[in-house]
């Protein structure tokens, strides 16, 4: 008998079933990237980072300043569905408040 196998009775004889462990693959990750604009108030950006990305005030301020000085910054890294949802929520919230703030997603390692 093969190690890690079980004999399963089946009528006129035995069948050898070999057990195998499934190969699990980590899902690809995507980063939500906030893009700078010249019109959205800095305080609104900080609020968005706190509400939608659960950042502390200090973390949100640091990310906001990176967006302001470098033109863009990563807000968080998630699986594709979550990243798309967060970007969509931020973009909708910005439009609802008449701000042109924009978040996009990109595969990790793509920037």
C-alpha positions in Angstrom: 0.0 0.0 0.0 1.3 3.5 -0.8 1.9 5.8 2.1 -0.8 8.5 2.5 -3.3 6.3 0.6 -6.5 4.6 1.7 -8.0 1.4 0.5 -11.7 2.0 -0.2 -13.8 -1.2 -0.4 -15.7 -1.4 -3.7 -17.6 -4.5 -4.3 -15.3 -7.1 -5.9 -12.0 -5.5 -5.0 -10.3 -2.6 -3.4 -9.5 0.7 -5.1 -6.5 2.6 -4.0 -7.2 6.4 -3.5 -4.2 8.6 -3.1 -4.8 11.7 -1.0 -3.2 15.0 -2.1 -3.1 18.4 -0.6 -4.7 21.1 -2.8 -2.3 23.8 -3.9 -3.4 27.2 -2.5 -2.3 30.3 -4.3 -2.5 33.7 -2.7 -4.8 36.1 -4.6 -3.1 39.0 -6.5 -3.0 42.2 -4.6 -3.9 45.7 -5.8 -3.1 49.1 -4.3 -5.5 52.0 -4.1 -3.7 55.1 -5.3 -4.9 58.6 -4.6 -4.2 61.1 -7.3 -3.5 64.8 -6.6 -5.6 67.6 -7.9 -5.5 71.4 -7.4 -9.0 71.7 -6.0 -9.8 69.2 -3.3 -9.2 70.6 0.2 -6.5 68.9 2.2 -8.9 68.4 5.2 -11.3 66.6 2.9 -8.5 64.2 1.8 -7.6 63.5 5.4 -11.2 62.8 6.3 -11.5 60.4 3.3 -8.4 58.5 4.4 -9.7 58.2 8.0 -13.2 57.1 7.0 -12.5 54.8 4.0 -9.1 53.5 4.8 -9.2 53.5 8.7 -6.1 55.7 8.9 -5.3 57.6 12.1 -5.2 61.4 11.8 -1.4 61.3 11.7 -1.3 58.6 9.0 -3.9 60.3 7.0 -2.1 63.6 7.2 1.2 62.0 6.1 -0.5 60.3 3.1 -2.3 63.5 2.2 1.1 65.4 2.2 2.6 62.7 0.0 -0.3 63.1 -2.5 0.2 66.9 -2.4 4.0 66.9 -2.9 4.5 63.8 -5.1 1.3 63.8 -7.1 0.0 60.4 -5.8 0.2 58.0 -2.8 -0.9 54.5 -1.9 -3.8 54.5 0.5 -3.9 50.7 1.0 -3.3 47.3 -0.5 -6.1 44.8 -0.9 -7.5 42.0 -3.0 -9.0 43.2 -6.3 -12.6 43.3 -5.3 -11.9 45.3 -2.1 -9.6 47.7 -3.8 -12.2 48.3 -6.6 -14.9 48.9 -4.0 -12.8 51.3 -1.9 -11.7 53.3 -5.0 -15.4 53.5 -6.2 -16.6 54.6 -2.7 -14.0 57.3 -2.5 -14.7 58.6 -6.0 -18.5 58.6 -5.4 -18.1 60.4 -2.0 -15.8 63.0 -3.7 -18.3 63.6 -6.5 -21.2 63.8 -4.0 -19.2 66.6 -2.3 -18.3 68.4 -5.5 -14.6 67.5 -5.4 -12.5 66.1 -8.2 -10.5 63.8 -5.9 -9.7 60.5 -7.7 -8.6 57.1 -6.6 -7.4 54.4 -9.0 -6.2 50.8 -8.5 -3.2 49.1 -9.9 -1.6 45.7 -9.4 1.1 45.7 -6.7 4.5 46.1 -8.3 3.0 47.9 -11.3 3.8 51.5 -10.3 
